[in-house]
Amino acid sequence: MDMLCASSRQKKEKWLDNSDVCRLLNVSARTLQTYRDTGKLPYSQINSKIYYKAWDVDAFIQGKVNKQTK
């Protein structure tokens, strides 16, 4: 039963919207748009709403930090 619950939790991905990601990255909506346009940050669109996987945003942040420290 524990494995079933753990598996179910893993399948649920956390999704963030534009305002969440702007706050996390401390960037403007326009900069976030540029990240989408250039393919730097993966996203999904449902109707007119844009969503980002929390995992992708975290990976983006880690990549940005790694590039700045080199």
Secondary structure, 3 states (H helix, E strand, C coil): CHHHHHHHHHHCCCEEEHHHHHHHHCCCHHHHHHHHHCCCCCCEEECCEEEEEHHHHHHHHHHHHHHHHC
